[in-house]
Amino acid sequence: MHLKYESTLREPLVDGVKDYHQVTEDIISPIEAKPGKLWYVGFFISLALLGFGAFSVFWQIYFGVGVWNLNKTIGWGWDITNFVWWVGIGHAGTLISAILLLFRQGWRTGVNRAAEAMTIFAVMCAGQFPIIHMGRVWMAFFILPYPNTRGPVWVNFNSPLLWDVFAISTYFTVSLLFWYSGLLPDFATIRDRAKTKLRKLLYGVASFGWTGSTKHWQRHEALSLVLAGLSTPLVLSVHTIVSFDFATSVIPGWHTTIFPPYFVAGAIFSGFAMVNTLLIITRKILNLEEYITVGHMEAMNKVIVLTGSVVGCAYLTELFMAWYGANPYEFDTFFKYRAAGPLGWSYWIMMTCNVISPQIFWFRKMRRSVAVTFFMSIIVNIGMWFERFVIICTSLYRDYLPSSWSYYRPSWPEVGFYMGTFGLFFTCYFLFAKYFPVIAVAEIKSILKTSGENFKEKMEVYEEQPDEKFAHDVAHAH
Amino acid sequence: MAVKNFVVGLFDDEAVLFPAVKKVRTAGYKLHDVYTPFPIHGLDHAMGLRETSLHTAGFIYGITGTTTALSFMSWVFNVDWPLNIGGKPHFPLPAFIPITFELTVLFAAVGMVMTFCYLCQLMPGVKKHIFHQRQTDDKFVMVIELTDKTNAQEVKNFLQANGAHDIEEQQAEAGWWFGRFDKDDEPYLRKVKTVNA
């Protein structure tokens, strides 16, 4: 009889008959086995994409930023679109690991490790876009406030672009620390059951000499809780600051106070979609269907339909304010050049993918269908990419002076750069899936006795009893 | 540190472990540590460990970040190089908030993780004695230190009576050392080797 009790009405978070050792076996043994053919195929495709991306970036650095199709009217195109898109994807990882920890959502334990890894890789991809966009990348360190010999001339602390530097680098650092501190005990688990010398050595170094001492666990819990508490406002602040890049300017379509909450909701929306994409593949290939259950996907689909609807409300509010605000430039941007005009198609792709299609998740059957979830996760990410494209390009391509109006389509180095970040992301993810425990082993063990299927079945006896009897027999039995 | 003698007992279930921990304390044995594969809530209290002060350290690191950011930006804009940026004020507090917030979080997080690693002696290359290979897998390992006043057999019987199994006596280094997990390089083992040679 376990000390904690959870109603059997709640779906189990771990299916099948498990004990602690079985959990270790299920999650660690794929790391100890040789990867399958699919892994190699996926890994080499990712490496090829990464190589093409590196070539595209080399091309741009060698010949200058002119090889991109940006022009005087459209100064931000695919690069900043991709930057915001990748940063947004990262947000779901922090939401799952931090905000759901504070809300005591048990289901996060099945998905948090992979989602945090996704955060870190997504932020790595995102950070490259503004840096490469600078043109002379070898001067990228100018964005740091370091004592220099030019005065010293400092950076402008009033600029949202500088806030971004601090926000993204802090976000990356804190996410990495949070992720790695959670990995220490699991690396120790791999180390202690390792059969080969090399694995024992490497995971021994990676585990920092973790032993599982109670005092260390007590500090570890305190650390996780405070890091979760810090990451929660941090994740909200990061996309808020990204939205300030636009909102503090005076471009019609950008200059609105709705941007911070709207961007944060959109970030969580696209991030959860990406978590679904990754985990549906991961659970299949690594046989982890009992840990990443349909219930987990349903929970994420609920978040997707909620945040998708929040984003939808924001789109409608923007349209309303463009009309109600009686600013002719604002009105024209929204009604003539965004929802209509040469780039109007991108607006309607965005609307269809982000607002209309996620409404399918109001139906339980759809939320619990793996195929629908996978399909929708891709659709949502396409939609969210177009949201950023719409915000950036449809505001820029028709500016105040009709003679400078322009149109924009990317050149091959821009597309190649974007594909390259996919290569980087998936190369990292494949390595992670092979060498790291994709599910937090220790955390699953800590919820196993309350939320594991075979343990929940034992509780059915108590469910039949009246409350008083349960309280008398179990809760107060010391 | 020092090489000490221990009695090690394994538990399969945390529900058996808890009463055993309480009895060790009432019996007056020196409980070295309990190693568990995952955090067990309340075990620290059952063992009589004091609350960690890591939160307080985190708070101090956080306010250090806040003051660093605010004072540095104000010093740059007002003292070191007062630049007129479109006639904006030299102390624009609202514009300083984002960076101040980010540095608060950064200092708190980095400081806390470093303090955590320092307190728990965690570092790449650090090694400690692992009392049982499955203490990070599925077993709860209770380690009782043998002092001059304790009888090893008595402790073994005590653990047996309280639900432990695979009880054994071990001589081990109680602290940490720089070593590799693929080698038996405990400091006292090295000493034994040189004596034999």
HADDOCK unambig.tbl for C-alpha pairs under 7 A between the chains (distance, minus, plus):
assign (segid A and resid 2 and name CA) (segid B and resid 15 and name CA) 6.71 0.50 0.50
assign (segid A and resid 20 and name CA) (segid B and resid 138 and name CA) 5.10 0.50 0.50
assign (segid A and resid 21 and name CA) (segid B and resid 137 and name CA) 6.14 0.50 0.50
assign (segid A and resid 21 and name CA) (segid B and resid 138 and name CA) 5.19 0.50 0.50
assign (segid A and resid 24 and name CA) (segid B and resid 137 and name CA) 6.37 0.50 0.50
assign (segid A and resid 157 and name CA) (segid B and resid 96 and name CA) 6.83 0.50 0.50
assign (segid A and resid 158 and name CA) (segid B and resid 95 and name CA) 5.31 0.50 0.50
assign (segid A and resid 158 and name CA) (segid B and resid 96 and name CA) 6.85 0.50 0.50
assign (segid A and resid 163 and name CA) (segid B and resid 98 and name CA) 6.28 0.50 0.50
assign (segid A and resid 163 and name CA) (segid B and resid 99 and name CA) 5.81 0.50 0.50
assign (segid A and resid 166 and name CA) (segid B and resid 99 and name CA) 6.33 0.50 0.50
assign (segid A and resid 166 and name CA) (segid B and resid 102 and name CA) 6.44 0.50 0.50
assign (segid A and resid 167 and name CA) (segid B and resid 102 and name CA) 5.96 0.50 0.50
assign (segid A and resid 170 and name CA) (segid B and resid 102 and name CA) 6.37 0.50 0.50
assign (segid A and resid 170 and name CA) (segid B and resid 106 and name CA) 5.64 0.50 0.50
assign (segid A and resid 174 and name CA) (segid B and resid 106 and name CA) 6.72 0.50 0.50
assign (segid A and resid 174 and name CA) (segid B and resid 109 and name CA) 6.24 0.50 0.50
assign (segid A and resid 188 and name CA) (segid B and resid 136 and name CA) 6.56 0.50 0.50
assign (segid A and resid 189 and name CA) (segid B and resid 136 and name CA) 4.88 0.50 0.50
assign (segid A and resid 189 and name CA) (segid B and resid 137 and name CA) 5.87 0.50 0.50
assign (segid A and resid 192 and name CA) (segid B and resid 133 and name CA) 5.41 0.50 0.50
assign (segid A and resid 193 and name CA) (segid B and resid 133 and name CA) 6.81 0.50 0.50
assign (segid A and resid 197 and name CA) (segid B and resid 182 and name CA) 5.22 0.50 0.50
assign (segid A and resid 200 and name CA) (segid B and resid 181 and name CA) 5.71 0.50 0.50
assign (segid A and resid 200 and name CA) (segid B and resid 182 and name CA) 5.27 0.50 0.50
assign (segid A and resid 201 and name CA) (segid B and resid 180 and name CA) 6.01 0.50 0.50
assign (segid A and resid 201 and name CA) (segid B and resid 181 and name CA) 5.24 0.50 0.50
assign (segid A and resid 201 and name CA) (segid B and resid 182 and name CA) 5.09 0.50 0.50
assign (segid A and resid 204 and name CA) (segid B and resid 180 and name CA) 6.95 0.50 0.50
assign (segid A and resid 204 and name CA) (segid B and resid 181 and name CA) 5.42 0.50 0.50
assign (segid A and resid 205 and name CA) (segid B and resid 124 and name CA) 4.71 0.50 0.50
assign (segid A and resid 205 and name CA) (segid B and resid 125 and name CA) 5.30 0.50 0.50
assign (segid A and resid 206 and name CA) (segid B and resid 124 and name CA) 6.26 0.50 0.50
assign (segid A and resid 208 and name CA) (segid B and resid 122 and name CA) 4.92 0.50 0.50
assign (segid A and resid 208 and name CA) (segid B and resid 123 and name CA) 4.40 0.50 0.50
assign (segid A and resid 208 and name CA) (segid B and resid 124 and name CA) 4.44 0.50 0.50
assign (segid A and resid 208 and name CA) (segid B and resid 125 and name CA) 6.51 0.50 0.50
assign (segid A and resid 208 and name CA) (segid B and resid 126 and name CA) 6.02 0.50 0.50
assign (segid A and resid 209 and name CA) (segid B and resid 122 and name CA) 5.87 0.50 0.50
assign (segid A and resid 209 and name CA) (segid B and resid 123 and name CA) 6.77 0.50 0.50
assign (segid A and resid 209 and name CA) (segid B and resid 126 and name CA) 5.27 0.50 0.50
assign (segid A and resid 209 and name CA) (segid B and resid 127 and name CA) 4.85 0.50 0.50
assign (segid A and resid 209 and name CA) (segid B and resid 128 and name CA) 6.21 0.50 0.50
assign (segid A and resid 210 and name CA) (segid B and resid 122 and name CA) 6.66 0.50 0.50
assign (segid A and resid 211 and name CA) (segid B and resid 35 and name CA) 6.90 0.50 0.50
assign (segid A and resid 211 and name CA) (segid B and resid 130 and name CA) 6.63 0.50 0.50
assign (segid A and resid 212 and name CA) (segid B and resid 35 and name CA) 4.89 0.50 0.50
assign (segid A and resid 212 and name CA) (segid B and resid 36 and name CA) 5.27 0.50 0.50
assign (segid A and resid 212 and name CA) (segid B and resid 37 and name CA) 6.03 0.50 0.50
assign (segid A and resid 212 and name CA) (segid B and resid 136 and name CA) 6.45 0.50 0.50
assign (segid A and resid 213 and name CA) (segid B and resid 33 and name CA) 6.38 0.50 0.50
assign (segid A and resid 213 and name CA) (segid B and resid 34 and name CA) 5.92 0.50 0.50
assign (segid A and resid 213 and name CA) (segid B and resid 35 and name CA) 4.51 0.50 0.50
assign (segid A and resid 213 and name CA) (segid B and resid 36 and name CA) 6.59 0.50 0.50
assign (segid A and resid 214 and name CA) (segid B and resid 33 and name CA) 6.82 0.50 0.50
assign (segid A and resid 214 and name CA) (segid B and resid 34 and name CA) 5.76 0.50 0.50
assign (segid A and resid 214 and name CA) (segid B and resid 35 and name CA) 5.99 0.50 0.50
assign (segid A and resid 214 and name CA) (segid B and resid 36 and name CA) 6.86 0.50 0.50
assign (segid A and resid 214 and name CA) (segid B and resid 44 and name CA) 6.28 0.50 0.50
assign (segid A and resid 215 and name CA) (segid B and resid 44 and name CA) 6.77 0.50 0.50
assign (segid A and resid 216 and name CA) (segid B and resid 120 and name CA) 5.97 0.50 0.50
assign (segid A and resid 217 and name CA) (segid B and resid 39 and name CA) 5.46 0.50 0.50
assign (segid A and resid 218 and name CA) (segid B and resid 44 and name CA) 6.77 0.50 0.50
assign (segid A and resid 219 and name CA) (segid B and resid 52 and name CA) 6.18 0.50 0.50
assign (segid A and resid 219 and name CA) (segid B and resid 54 and name CA) 6.90 0.50 0.50
assign (segid A and resid 219 and name CA) (segid B and resid 116 and name CA) 6.94 0.50 0.50
assign (segid A and resid 222 and name CA) (segid B and resid 54 and name CA) 6.83 0.50 0.50
assign (segid A and resid 222 and name CA) (segid B and resid 55 and name CA) 6.89 0.50 0.50
assign (segid A and resid 226 and name CA) (segid B and resid 55 and name CA) 6.88 0.50 0.50
assign (segid A and resid 227 and name CA) (segid B and resid 109 and name CA) 6.38 0.50 0.50
assign (segid A and resid 230 and name CA) (segid B and resid 105 and name CA) 6.12 0.50 0.50
assign (segid A and resid 442 and name CA) (segid B and resid 37 and name CA) 6.37 0.50 0.50
assign (segid A and resid 442 and name CA) (segid B and resid 38 and name CA) 4.76 0.50 0.50
assign (segid A and resid 443 and name CA) (segid B and resid 38 and name CA) 6.80 0.50 0.50
assign (segid A and resid 445 and name CA) (segid B and resid 38 and name CA) 6.58 0.50 0.50
assign (segid A and resid 446 and name CA) (segid B and resid 38 and name CA) 6.14 0.50 0.50
assign (segid A and resid 446 and name CA) (segid B and resid 39 and name CA) 6.85 0.50 0.50
